[in-house]
Every structure is written in C-alpha cells, then in structure tokens.
Amino acid sequence: MNESYLSETKILNFNHEAIQQLIIERDWMNLDSYNKIGAAYTFVKDEIYFGYNRSDDIAANEVLADGYGQCNTKGNLLMALLRALGIQCRFHGFTIEQKLQKGAIPSYVFWLAPKYIIHSWVEVF
C-alpha cells in the first residue's frame, strides 16, 4: 500500500466536517471497496453539477458546498471521498485542444477559451 495515495492534503481535506458528515449520512463506510468507489463516483457524477468554480485548486469541502464543479474540482472532491473511505487514488491529467470543449462552453464565449487546457480524472488502485 502506498500511503501517499491515502494522504490528506490542503485540497483533499477529507477530515472536514461536511465531507465526514456526507459519508456518515450515506453509510458508505459499511460498503465493500468496490461499492465504496461506486457510491462516491456516482455521487460526484450525479449530484455535483457541471460548472466552473472560482479556481481549480479549491478544497474538496468547497466543491461540496458549491454543489458544482468541472473535471479538476470534481476530481478534488472524488479523491477526498475515496481517500476518506480508505481507497488509494491519484490525480491524472493531459492536455486537450480547445475544439474538444465545444458544447461545454457557450458558443458566444468559446473564442475566449484557451487553445489548450488540462483535462483530468481520478485513478483508483
């Protein structure tokens, strides 16, 4: 086991009261590992709406409070939830071209979007 993939950080602040409360309310600690992953993933996918937060490097509890995020910030929350549940995970990303953002960004401001952006996801071990 690589302990760094379970560590709490400033962004992955899984000991925050709001995150711990969510885990308790949903009774996720009583699930097996496979279902813990599924529950956390489904929550972030379905209950945290798509939108742009004030910054990509906000803490997981702030994403939860906002109730929305994009790949980077939803990833912050998902990783915090997974680590709180004892699931090793890490952040991964790569560069995508502007044209792949079409549909996620309104057409009237699309030309303002950077030509390249980092797209990210969470990898689970």
C-alpha positions in Angstrom: 0.0 0.0 0.0 1.3 3.4 -0.9 0.4 5.7 2.0 0.8 8.8 -0.2 -2.3 7.7 -2.2 -4.3 7.9 1.1 -2.9 11.1 2.5 -5.0 14.2 3.3 -3.8 17.4 1.7 -5.0 21.0 1.7 -7.1 20.3 -1.3 -8.1 16.7 -0.3 -9.3 17.8 3.1 -11.4 14.6 3.8 -11.4 15.2 7.5 -13.5 18.3 7.0 -16.8 18.0 8.9 -19.0 18.3 5.8 -17.2 15.5 4.0 -17.3 13.2 7.0 -21.0 14.0 7.6 -21.8 13.0 4.0 -20.0 9.7 4.4 -21.9 9.0 7.6 -25.3 10.0 6.2 -24.8 7.8 3.2 -23.4 4.9 5.3 -20.6 4.4 2.9 -18.1 3.1 5.4 -20.2 -0.1 5.7 -19.8 -0.9 2.0 -17.1 -3.1 0.5 -14.3 -1.4 -1.5 -15.9 -1.9 -4.9 -19.2 -0.3 -3.7 -17.4 2.5 -1.9 -15.8 3.5 -5.2 -19.2 3.3 -7.0 -21.1 5.3 -4.3 -18.5 8.1 -4.2 -18.2 8.2 -8.0 -22.0 8.2 -8.6 -22.5 10.9 -6.0 -19.9 13.2 -7.6 -21.2 12.4 -11.2 -24.9 12.8 -10.5 -25.2 15.1 -7.5 -22.4 17.6 -8.1 -23.5 19.6 -11.2 -21.2 20.7 -14.0 -19.9 24.3 -13.6 -16.8 26.3 -13.1 -15.7 27.1 -9.6 -13.7 30.1 -8.6 -10.4 28.1 -9.1 -9.2 24.7 -9.9 -7.3 24.3 -6.6 -10.2 24.7 -4.2 -10.5 22.3 -1.3 -12.9 19.3 -1.6 -15.3 20.7 1.0 -15.7 23.9 -1.0 -16.6 21.9 -4.1 -19.2 20.0 -2.0 -20.6 23.3 -0.7 -20.7 24.8 -4.2 -22.6 21.8 -5.4 -20.9 22.0 -8.8 -17.5 21.6 -10.5 -15.7 20.6 -13.6 -13.2 17.8 -14.1 -10.5 19.3 -11.9 -12.7 20.3 -9.0 -15.0 17.3 -9.1 -11.8 15.3 -9.1 -10.7 17.1 -5.9 -14.0 16.0 -4.2 -13.9 12.5 -5.6 -10.4 11.9 -4.4 -11.2 13.3 -0.9 -14.2 11.0 -0.6 -12.2 8.0 -1.8 -9.3 8.6 0.5 -11.7 9.1 3.4 -13.1 5.7 2.5 -9.6 4.1 2.5 -9.4 3.8 -1.3 -6.0 4.6 -2.8 -6.2 7.1 -5.6 -4.3 9.8 -7.5 -4.9 12.6 -9.9 -4.0 12.3 -13.6 -4.4 14.7 -16.5 -3.4 15.5 -20.0 -3.7 18.4 -22.5 -6.7 18.6 -24.8 -7.4 21.0 -27.6 -10.0 23.8 -27.5 -12.3 22.1 -30.0 -13.0 19.3 -27.5 -14.5 21.9 -25.2 -17.3 22.7 -27.7 -20.6 22.1 -26.0 -19.3 22.6 -22.5 -18.6 26.3 -23.2 -21.3 28.6 -24.6 -20.6 29.4 -28.2 -20.6 33.2 -27.6 -17.6 32.9 -25.3 -15.9 29.9 -26.9 -13.4 32.1 -28.7 -12.2 33.3 -25.3 -11.3 29.7 -24.1 -7.6 28.8 -24.2 -6.4 26.8 -27.2 -5.2 24.0 -24.9 -6.4 23.0 -21.4 -5.6 20.3 -18.9 -8.3 17.6 -18.6 -8.1 15.5 -15.5 -9.5 12.3 -13.9 -9.0 10.2 -10.8 -7.2 6.9 -11.0 -8.1 4.3 -8.4 -5.7 1.5 -7.3 
